[in-house]
Amino acid sequence: MSLPDSTRSGARVEEALKALLNQQSLIMKRLETIEDRLQSIQSLEERVSTLEIIVQHPGRHPLPTTDAPGNTPMRNQGCRRGNSQ
């Protein structure tokens, strides 16, 4: 016995909706990944802006410090003047 057209049509609509929901889920995961990457870029952008201000007005602003090993203000000053330490 064959299914009525309305039942087959309803099943196709249901399958299409499931596929769309699956695609939406994948897109949302990708957007979350992109958002995470953008947050790191934003942090770098803020650091670049700070450095631009320092370069434009040397002596007015102290050099920024970071928690990175070997990245001390004194070392940065030496590198800025062209001295290698």
TIKOL-537977 format. One line per 2 residues: for each residue x, y, z of N, C-alpha, C. Coordinates in nm, 2 decimals. Layout:
residues N
X,Y,Z,X,Y,Z,X,Y,Z | ...
***
This chain:
residues 85
0.08,-0.12,0.00,0.00,0.00,0.00,0.09,0.12,0.00 | 0.06,0.21,-0.08,0.14,0.34,-0.10,0.08,0.45,-0.01
0.18,0.54,0.03,0.14,0.65,0.12,0.07,0.76,0.04 | -0.02,0.83,0.10,-0.08,0.94,0.03,0.02,1.05,0.00
-0.01,1.13,-0.10,0.08,1.24,-0.14,0.11,1.33,-0.02 | 0.00,1.36,0.06,0.02,1.46,0.16,0.12,1.41,0.27
0.12,1.28,0.30,0.21,1.22,0.39,0.35,1.22,0.34 | 0.37,1.19,0.22,0.51,1.19,0.16,0.56,1.34,0.16
0.47,1.43,0.12,0.51,1.57,0.12,0.54,1.62,0.26 | 0.47,1.58,0.36,0.50,1.62,0.50,0.63,1.56,0.54
0.66,1.44,0.50,0.79,1.38,0.54,0.91,1.45,0.47 | 0.89,1.49,0.35,0.99,1.57,0.28,1.01,1.70,0.34
0.91,1.77,0.39,0.92,1.90,0.46,0.99,1.88,0.59 | 0.96,1.77,0.66,1.03,1.74,0.79,1.18,1.71,0.76
1.21,1.64,0.66,1.35,1.61,0.63,1.42,1.74,0.60 | 1.36,1.83,0.52,1.42,1.95,0.48,1.44,2.04,0.60
1.34,2.04,0.69,1.36,2.12,0.82,1.47,2.07,0.90 | 1.49,1.94,0.91,1.60,1.88,0.99,1.73,1.92,0.93
1.74,1.91,0.80,1.86,1.95,0.73,1.90,2.09,0.75 | 1.79,2.18,0.75,1.82,2.32,0.77,1.86,2.35,0.92
1.80,2.28,1.01,1.85,2.29,1.15,1.99,2.24,1.17 | 2.02,2.14,1.10,2.16,2.09,1.11,2.26,2.19,1.05
2.22,2.25,0.94,2.31,2.35,0.88,2.32,2.47,0.97 | 2.21,2.51,1.03,2.21,2.63,1.12,2.30,2.60,1.24
2.30,2.48,1.29,2.39,2.44,1.40,2.54,2.45,1.36 | 2.57,2.40,1.24,2.70,2.41,1.19,2.75,2.55,1.17
2.66,2.64,1.12,2.69,2.78,1.10,2.72,2.85,1.23 | 2.64,2.82,1.33,2.65,2.88,1.47,2.79,2.84,1.53
2.83,2.71,1.51,2.96,2.67,1.56,3.07,2.74,1.49 | 3.06,2.76,1.36,3.16,2.84,1.29,3.16,2.98,1.33
3.05,3.04,1.36,3.04,3.18,1.40,3.11,3.19,1.54 | 3.09,3.10,1.63,3.15,3.10,1.76,3.31,3.09,1.74
3.35,3.01,1.65,3.50,3.00,1.63,3.55,3.13,1.58 | 3.48,3.19,1.49,3.52,3.32,1.43,3.52,3.43,1.54
3.42,3.43,1.63,3.41,3.52,1.73,3.53,3.51,1.83 | 3.57,3.39,1.86,3.69,3.37,1.95,3.81,3.42,1.88
3.83,3.40,1.76,3.95,3.45,1.68,3.95,3.60,1.68 | 3.83,3.66,1.66,3.82,3.81,1.66,3.86,3.87,1.79
3.82,3.80,1.90,3.86,3.85,2.03,4.01,3.86,2.05 | 4.08,3.76,2.00,4.23,3.77,2.01,4.28,3.89,1.92
4.22,3.90,1.80,4.26,4.01,1.72,4.24,4.15,1.78 | 4.12,4.16,1.85,4.09,4.28,1.91,4.19,4.32,2.02
4.24,4.22,2.09,4.34,4.24,2.19,4.47,4.29,2.13 | 4.51,4.23,2.02,4.63,4.28,1.94,4.61,4.42,1.89
4.49,4.45,1.84,4.46,4.58,1.79,4.47,4.69,1.90 | 4.43,4.66,2.02,4.44,4.75,2.13,4.59,4.77,2.16
4.67,4.67,2.16,4.82,4.68,2.18,4.88,4.77,2.08 | 4.84,4.75,1.95,4.90,4.83,1.84,4.86,4.97,1.86
4.74,5.00,1.90,4.70,5.14,1.92,4.78,5.20,2.03 | 4.81,5.13,2.14,4.89,5.18,2.25,5.03,5.21,2.20
5.09,5.12,2.12,5.22,5.14,2.07,5.23,5.26,1.97 | 5.12,5.28,1.89,5.12,5.39,1.80,5.12,5.52,1.88
5.05,5.53,1.99,5.05,5.65,2.07,5.19,5.67,2.13 | 5.25,5.57,2.18,5.39,5.58,2.24,5.49,5.63,2.13
5.48,5.58,2.01,5.57,5.62,1.90,5.55,5.76,1.86 | 5.42,5.80,1.86,5.39,5.94,1.82,5.43,6.04,1.93
5.44,6.00,2.06,5.47,6.09,2.17,5.57,6.02,2.26 | 5.70,6.00,2.21,5.80,5.93,2.29,5.83,6.01,2.41
5.86,5.95,2.52,5.89,6.02,2.65,5.77,6.06,2.73 | 5.65,6.07,2.67,5.53,6.11,2.74,5.47,5.99,2.81
5.48,5.87,2.75,5.42,5.75,2.80,5.52,5.65,2.84 | 5.50,5.58,2.95,5.58,5.47,2.99,5.56,5.35,2.89
5.66,5.27,2.87,5.64,5.15,2.78,5.55,5.05,2.85 | 5.46,4.99,2.77,5.38,4.89,2.83,5.45,4.77,2.87
5.41,4.70,2.98,5.47,4.58,3.02,5.38,4.46,2.99 | 5.44,4.35,2.97,5.36,4.23,2.95,5.40,4.12,3.04
5.33,4.01,3.05,5.36,3.90,3.13,5.45,3.80,3.06 | 5.48,3.83,2.93,5.56,3.74,2.85,5.70,3.73,2.90
5.76,3.61,2.91,5.89,3.60,2.96,5.99,3.67,2.87 | 6.09,3.75,2.93,6.19,3.82,2.85,6.14,3.94,2.79
6.02,3.98,2.82,5.96,4.10,2.76,5.95,4.21,2.87 | 6.06,4.26,2.92,6.05,4.36,3.02,6.07,4.50,2.96
6.02,4.60,3.03,6.04,4.74,2.98,6.18,4.77,2.94 | 6.28,4.73,3.02,6.42,4.76,2.99,6.46,4.70,2.86
6.42,4.57,2.84,6.46,4.50,2.72,6.39,4.57,2.60 | 6.27,4.61,2.61,6.20,4.68,2.51,6.27,4.81,2.47
6.31,4.88,2.57,6.38,5.01,2.55,6.51,4.99,2.47 | 6.58,4.88,2.51,6.71,4.85,2.44,6.68,4.82,2.29
6.58,4.74,2.27,6.54,4.70,2.13,6.49,4.82,2.05 | 6.43,4.91,2.12,6.37,5.03,2.05,6.49,5.12,2.01
6.60,5.13,2.08,6.71,5.21,2.05,6.80,5.14,1.95 | 6.77,5.01,1.92,6.85,4.94,1.83,6.96,4.86,1.89
6.97,4.86,2.03,7.07,4.78,2.10,7.01,4.64,2.11 | 7.10,4.54,2.10,7.05,4.40,2.12,7.09,4.36,2.25
7.00,4.30,2.33,7.03,4.25,2.46,6.98,4.11,2.47
***
